[in-house]
Amino acid sequence: MFEALLEPKTVAVIGASRTPGKVGYEILANLKDGGFGGSIVPVNPSADEVCGLKCYPDLESYGKKIDLAVIAIPTAAVRDAIDASITAGAGAIAVITAGFKEVGDAGMALEREIAQMCLSKGVRLLGPNCLGLINAHHRMNASFAKHMPLQGGISVVSQSGALCTAILDWAASRHLGLAKLVSVGNKADLSETDFLNALAEDDKTKVIVGYLESIGSGDEFMKAAENASSKKPVVVFKSGVTQAGGKAASSHTGSLAGADMAYGAAFSRSGIIRADTFESLFDYAMALAMQPLPKGNNVAIITNAGGPGIMAADAVELSGMKVCTLATASASALKSKLPSAASVGNPIDVLGDADPERYVMAVEAAQSDDSVDAIVVILTPQAMTKPVETAQAIAGCARNKKPILVSFMGGLDVSTGRDTLMSQNLPDYPSPERAIAALKAMSEYSEWLRRPPRILTRFLVNRRRVRRIINRHIRTEQFQMGEAYAKEVLSAYGFNVPLGGLAATADEAIEIALKVGLPVAMKIASPDIIHKSDIGGVKLNLDSEDAVRDAFDLMTMRIKERMPKARINGVYLEQMCKRGREIILGMTRDPQFGPMLMFGLGGIFVEVMKDVAFHIAPITNAEAMKMLESTKSFALLKGARGQARVDFDAVATGLQRISQLVTDFPEILEMDINPFIAGKPGEDSIAADARITLAGKLEQER
């Protein structure tokens, strides 16, 4: 039915108006003036003619089949218009009218009713409360937007109709062509997921651009996004990323995670290129639509001014890409052709009086150099600069094998040159930093496409043991699993845990301490106490029987005084762990995307800097390693500044074991291993403390 929506032969406008400025008038005028080649059927019981077209009082009077109905009438009349459209054979219906779920319960009920009417007949519904849609290559503007865009390769899906009009205006100002533009509105039926699937197969769409405020089904969205991203770039600007309200998280992972983290993790997993601003949304889309992807991250910079060249070099290095060294042959060739004052290093400075020919020399040298993966060209307007001729020259020598991004810096003096670049499919940016940010997005997407196949490791585990522990806790409504049981769960899934045991009396505590071996750590065991150390519920390095007895008596007495209502099950004693790098591994279950795994270093790195990485489970070994590498503190794990090198494989394996655990048991709502003590390569890594939160009745019902 997408053909009926996106490439209809007959479009009916129900609510066609004779009054300019009215939605029904503007939609009809846009269809007619935009050059739509099919039949246009205005429907208005009070008019015989609208915009020079014969008007019908109703669809029954038209008497022929329609493909697409566009409805722009009062809310109360929409139900009957949909019924008439279905009777007339419509395969798709776009409801422009507002006044549905966005206004309250009555509107929600009506929205559900019209969606069910369409669903029962196999008709696809766009909206309600939307701007409409445009297919530039089909010459169809079935919207009340002002502009009919040029034909191009970028398709836009937006939850905001107002943003669609801004996009159209911006694209017109930059002479940027679009393929399709769809305003999804309230998403009663068709959503961003449906359009990802459709546009992934659309040969006119080179890049998919999305503006999203919410996502219906996280799992379905991720599948559609990963499928689309494997075929063409998908660039998304997600708004509404702050987390207001919601339940109080009981774990470090839960408190650090939020809506933004969840979407970031889902986008990363799915290959979506995330834009943080409206500006970057189309900065990235332009580059991806107009230029080939880089095969690596080595960048050559060509400039006619030293300052902007330095700015560009800084931006490249800060992005994680490299200002590469040109091959000796390339540098020698340039030196023989350029003036003696020119720099043939990188950046390549062709000097302020550079003519178009010098730019061509530099671009051709960079294109021929195997050490260069991408090229950024910068021009600043000097008295002798020829922006238009230089733009034409750069376009003329571009071989379309390596991406070339251009920054003509300035305003009026370079405006015609910038227009020339865009007309020649060379994306132009007002600053080098924006060009390099777009190049970085291209590089990351290229790397994602080259990723190894997703092969999940399945570890041999004792699921039956974990099932018994979880069932017992849920049956007794103990949703905060104590350390002793949490470590039983981890042990069943292959984690190394210190020898230990639960003691209800001082004598039992001494017995366990002697059994596991002094010195020991003692921790209060209570389902009501989450952060044990905050109230004196942790004692370390107890190295004698007397020390164990004294610690037991003092700990239990003081905690009963401080938290008289807390249920105390005793204390948990275990071997003191050897020293190592303290790491936090965890999981929190996002309502949209499911289990999100977390990695971070302990101490200040997680508490203050919040230097953590998230990823959606299930996770591969390569993805686990990527999590480690994405943190700012990764250098410490590698042994920077005299620090001991950490066994990366042990940490990555730990993340994968958590991934398997929380995938196997959806009852696990949150969990932390804090600290996970990572040893040096060849040494054991140990889960020194753990906490698991199970979903209560409310969570299970959802």
Buried (B, 14 or more C-beta within 10 A) or exposed (E): BBEBBBBBBBBBBBBBBBEEEBBBBBBBBBBBEBEBEBBBBBBBEEBEEBBEBEBBEBBEEBEEEBBBBBBBBEBEEBEEBBBBBBEBBBBBBBBBBBBBBEBEEEBBEBBEEBBEBBEEBEBBBBBBBBBBBBBBBBBBBBBBBEBBBEBBBBBBBBBBBEBBBBBBBBBBEBEBBBBBBBBBBBBBBBBBBBBBBBBBEBEBBBBBBBBBEEBEEBEBBBBBBBBBBBBBBBBBBBEEBEEEEEEEBBBBBBEBBBBBBBBBBBBBBBBBBBBEEBBBBBBBBBBBBBBBBBBBBBBBBBBBBEEBBBBBBBBBEEBEBBBBBBBEEBBEBBEEBBEEEBBBEBBBBBBBEBBBEBBBBBBBBBBBBEBBBBBBBBBBBBEEBBBBBBBBBBBEBBEEEBBBBBBBBBEEBBEEBBBBBBEBBBBBBBBBBBBBBBBBBBBBBBBBEEEEEEEBBEEEBBEEBBBEBBEEBBEEEBBBBBBBBBBBBBBBBBBBBBEBBBBBEBEBBBBBBEEBEBBBBBBBBBBEBEEBEEBEBBBEEBEEBEBBBBBBEEBBEBBEEEBEEBEBBBBBBBBBBEEBBBBBBBBBBBEBBBBBBBBBBBEEBBEEBEBBBBBBBBBBBEBBBBBBEBBEBBEBBEEEEEEBBBBBEBBBBBBBBBBBBBBBBEBBBBBBBBBBBBBBEEBEBBBBBBBBBBBEEEBEEE
